[in-house]
């Protein structure tokens, strides 16, 4: 008999967050409670125009952070002002769902956010009006999987948390209940 692995964050969501959200927002069915559908991580690589090996280095780092191989994003058309040719690699993208997503969010909240310099909370202005949250990072060194000695330079990335919430308020409450530390809004 095998034991099925359940992420610590997923278990917490099912046992604590769902009942709290049902009580707070008056949902009649647990399926109405918003949940995180996916996490999308994008990393732009403008310096890959000169050196294609940068794509491999950044891909390895992003793969270590997420536990999943990133897909290479290529230029759709040539733009001479940017010295860009069609099909040149210009970025990396990873979409996390299921247990890998919950593991990534758990590591991000418990290990990466505390390593941010001058951190006073996540910016609450990152919501898009449809219940999704966007977060920009300036460097990948906050992730414990990245070794600073082996990395050639600091690269930023965008992390998008896609939820089933209909409003930003529902989404913010969901993310706060799973442990995301937002800045207190001044009134």
C-alpha positions in Angstrom: 0.0 0.0 0.0 1.5 3.3 -1.0 1.0 6.7 0.7 0.0 9.5 -1.6 2.0 12.7 -1.3 0.0 15.8 -0.4 1.8 19.1 -0.3 1.8 20.9 3.0 0.3 24.0 1.5 -2.4 22.0 -0.3 -3.4 20.3 2.9 -3.5 23.6 4.7 -5.7 25.1 1.9 -8.1 22.2 2.1 -8.3 22.1 5.9 -8.1 25.7 6.9 -8.5 28.1 4.0 -11.6 26.6 2.4 -13.7 26.7 5.6 -12.5 30.2 6.5 -13.3 31.5 3.0 -16.7 29.8 3.0 -17.5 31.5 6.3 -16.1 35.0 5.4 -17.7 35.3 1.9 -20.8 33.2 2.5 -20.2 30.5 -0.1 -22.7 27.7 0.0 -20.6 25.1 -1.7 -16.8 24.4 -1.2 -16.4 24.4 -5.0 -17.3 28.1 -5.0 -14.2 28.9 -3.0 -11.4 30.5 -5.1 -8.3 28.4 -5.7 -5.0 28.9 -7.4 -5.1 27.4 -10.9 -1.5 27.9 -11.9 1.6 29.9 -11.4 3.4 31.3 -14.5 7.0 32.4 -14.2 8.5 34.5 -17.1 12.1 35.5 -17.4 13.2 37.9 -20.1 16.7 37.4 -21.6 17.6 40.4 -23.6 21.4 39.6 -23.3 20.7 36.3 -25.2 21.1 38.2 -28.5 24.9 38.3 -28.1 25.5 35.0 -26.3 23.2 32.0 -26.8 24.8 30.1 -23.9 23.0 32.5 -21.5 19.7 30.7 -22.4 21.1 27.4 -21.2 22.4 28.9 -17.9 19.2 30.8 -17.2 17.2 27.7 -18.2 19.1 25.5 -15.7 18.6 28.1 -12.9 14.8 28.4 -13.6 14.6 24.7 -13.8 16.2 24.3 -10.4 13.9 26.9 -8.9 10.7 25.4 -10.2 11.5 21.7 -10.6 10.3 21.8 -14.2 12.1 22.5 -17.5 11.3 25.9 -18.9 10.2 26.5 -22.4 12.2 28.9 -24.5 10.3 31.9 -25.9 11.4 33.1 -29.3 11.0 36.4 -31.2 7.9 36.4 -33.4 9.4 38.9 -35.9 12.6 40.7 -36.6 13.1 44.2 -35.2 16.2 46.0 -36.4 16.3 48.7 -33.7 16.6 46.0 -31.1 19.1 43.9 -33.1 16.5 41.1 -33.0 16.0 38.4 -35.6 13.0 36.2 -36.0 13.2 33.0 -33.9 16.0 34.3 -31.6 15.5 33.1 -28.0 14.4 36.1 -25.9 12.9 34.6 -22.8 11.9 31.6 -20.7 8.5 30.5 -19.4 7.4 27.9 -16.8 3.8 27.1 -16.0 3.3 25.2 -12.8 0.1 23.3 -11.9 -0.9 20.7 -9.3 1.6 19.5 -6.6 4.6 21.3 -8.2 2.7 24.5 -8.0 1.8 24.1 -4.4 5.4 23.1 -3.6 6.8 26.1 -5.4 4.4 28.5 -3.6 5.3 26.9 -0.2 9.0 27.3 -0.9 8.5 30.9 -2.2 6.5 31.9 1.0 8.6 30.1 3.6 12.2 30.3 2.1 12.4 32.9 -0.6 10.4 35.9 0.7 12.3 36.0 4.0 15.6 36.3 1.9 14.4 39.5 0.1 16.4 42.6 1.0 14.5 45.5 2.6 11.2 43.6 2.5 8.2 45.3 4.0 5.5 43.1 2.4 4.3 42.3 -1.1 2.8 45.2 -3.1 -1.0 45.0 -3.1 -1.2 46.9 -6.4 -0.2 43.7 -8.3 -3.8 42.6 -8.8 -5.1 42.8 -12.4 -8.9 43.3 -11.7 -9.8 39.7 -12.5 -8.4 38.0 -9.4 -4.8 37.3 -10.6 -1.7 38.6 -8.9 1.5 39.7 -10.6 4.8 40.0 -8.8 8.2 41.2 -10.2 11.5 40.1 -8.8 14.8 41.9 -9.4 17.1 38.9 -8.9 16.9 35.1 -8.7 19.2 34.9 -5.7 16.3 34.9 -3.2 15.7 31.2 -4.1 17.7 28.8 -2.0 18.2 26.5 -5.0 20.4 29.1 -6.8 24.1 29.2 -5.9 25.4 32.7 -6.2 28.9 31.5 -7.0 27.8 29.5 -10.1 25.4 32.2 -11.4 26.8 34.7 -13.9 24.5 37.6 -13.2 21.3 38.6 -11.5 18.2 38.1 -13.6 14.7 39.4 -12.8 11.5 37.5 -13.4 7.7 38.0 -13.3 5.6 35.5 -11.3 1.8 35.4 -12.0 -0.6 33.7 -9.6 -3.7 32.8 -11.6 -6.7 32.2 -9.4 -10.4 31.3 -10.0 -11.4 34.3 -7.9 -13.8 36.7 -9.5 -12.6 39.8 -7.7 -9.3 41.2 -6.4 -10.6 41.2 -2.8 -11.4 37.4 -2.9 -8.0 36.7 -4.5 -6.1 38.9 -2.0 -7.9 37.1 0.9 -7.1 33.7 -0.6 -3.4 34.6 -1.0 -3.2 36.1 2.5 -4.8 33.0 4.0 -2.2 30.7 2.4 0.6 32.9 3.8 1.5 35.7 1.4 2.6 38.7 3.4 1.1 41.9 1.8 1.9 45.5 2.8 -0.7 47.1 5.0 -2.6 49.7 3.0 -2.6 53.1 4.6 -6.0 54.8 5.0 
